[in-house]
């Protein structure tokens, strides 16, 4: 079955960095569009970044442009989110999403907390 397993979250001070990983299995990874979403307490889930299939067209939310970088390693079936210069408002649960052949799959999420 499809599995998306996020890792790399944690507590970091403002200005710090984290790298999230999402390991995928159960489907053909390379043609899938992969995204990172986040949901803060009391807010709706929002798109953070998306990377299309091999060829890698990228999209970012305005709030993270210049600070976050999404990438993928098709040989490892993994998508990454490098987050630099983190701010308290980046605090949220971060979710990995895969879209392929009209289906969407979600991971369980990983908590990112930015606080001094």
C-alpha positions as CSV (number, residue, x, y, z in Angstrom):
1,X,0.0,0.0,0.0
2,X,1.0,3.6,-0.4
3,X,3.1,5.0,2.4
4,X,4.5,8.5,2.9
5,X,6.7,8.8,6.0
6,X,7.9,12.2,7.1
7,X,10.9,12.9,9.3
8,X,13.2,15.7,10.4
9,X,10.8,17.9,12.4
10,X,11.6,19.3,15.8
11,X,12.2,22.4,17.9
12,X,14.5,25.1,16.5
13,X,15.3,28.6,17.4
14,X,14.3,31.5,15.1
15,X,16.8,31.9,12.3
16,X,17.7,28.2,12.4
17,X,17.3,25.5,9.8
18,X,15.7,22.1,9.5
19,X,15.5,19.6,6.7
20,X,12.4,17.5,6.3
21,X,12.3,14.2,4.4
22,X,9.4,12.2,3.0
23,X,10.1,8.6,2.1
24,X,7.6,7.2,-0.3
25,X,6.6,3.6,-1.1
26,X,3.8,1.6,-2.7
27,X,3.6,3.6,-6.0
28,X,5.8,4.7,-8.9
29,X,7.6,7.7,-7.5
30,X,9.2,9.5,-10.4
31,X,6.0,10.6,-12.3
32,X,4.3,11.8,-9.1
33,X,3.9,15.4,-8.2
34,X,5.2,15.8,-4.6
35,X,4.2,18.6,-2.2
36,X,4.7,19.8,1.3
37,X,1.8,21.3,3.2
38,X,1.6,22.7,6.7
39,X,-1.2,23.3,9.2
40,X,-0.8,25.6,12.2
41,X,-3.2,25.4,15.2
42,X,-6.5,26.9,14.3
43,X,-5.6,27.4,10.7
44,X,-6.3,25.7,7.4
45,X,-3.8,23.4,5.8
46,X,-1.8,25.4,3.2
47,X,0.6,24.5,0.4
48,X,4.2,25.3,1.2
49,X,6.0,23.9,-1.9
50,X,5.5,21.6,-4.8
51,X,7.8,19.8,-7.2
52,X,6.5,18.2,-10.3
53,X,7.8,14.9,-11.8
54,X,11.2,14.5,-13.3
55,X,11.9,17.8,-14.9
56,X,11.1,19.4,-11.6
57,X,8.9,22.5,-12.0
58,X,8.7,24.2,-8.6
59,X,6.1,26.2,-6.8
60,X,6.4,28.0,-3.5
61,X,4.1,29.9,-1.2
62,X,5.0,33.5,-1.1
63,X,5.7,33.3,2.7
64,X,8.6,30.8,2.2
65,X,10.2,32.0,-1.1
66,X,13.9,32.5,-0.7
67,X,14.0,30.5,2.6
68,X,12.7,27.0,1.7
69,X,13.8,24.7,-1.0
70,X,12.0,21.6,-2.2
71,X,13.9,18.8,-3.9
72,X,13.5,15.2,-4.8
73,X,15.7,12.1,-5.3
74,X,13.9,9.7,-7.5
75,X,16.5,7.0,-6.9
76,X,15.6,7.1,-3.2
77,X,11.9,7.7,-3.6
78,X,12.3,10.7,-1.3
79,X,11.3,14.4,-1.3
80,X,13.0,17.0,0.9
81,X,12.2,20.4,2.3
82,X,15.2,22.4,3.3
83,X,14.0,25.2,5.6
84,X,16.3,28.1,6.4
85,X,15.9,31.3,8.4
86,X,12.9,29.8,10.2
87,X,10.4,32.1,11.9
88,X,7.9,31.5,14.7
89,X,5.1,31.7,12.1
90,X,6.6,28.6,10.4
91,X,5.5,26.6,13.4
92,X,3.1,23.9,12.2
93,X,2.6,20.2,11.4
94,X,4.2,19.6,8.0
95,X,2.6,17.0,5.7
96,X,3.9,15.3,2.6
97,X,1.5,14.8,-0.3
98,X,1.8,12.7,-3.4
99,X,-0.4,13.1,-6.5
100,X,-0.4,10.6,-9.3
101,X,-2.9,9.4,-11.8
102,X,-5.7,11.4,-10.2
103,X,-5.1,10.1,-6.7
104,X,-3.7,11.9,-3.7
105,X,-1.9,10.4,-0.7
106,X,-0.9,12.1,2.6
107,X,1.7,11.3,5.2
108,X,1.1,11.5,8.9
109,X,2.9,14.8,9.4
110,X,5.9,16.0,11.4
111,X,5.8,18.8,13.9
112,X,8.0,21.8,13.4
113,X,8.2,24.3,16.3
114,X,10.2,27.5,15.9
115,X,10.7,29.2,19.3
116,X,13.3,30.7,21.5
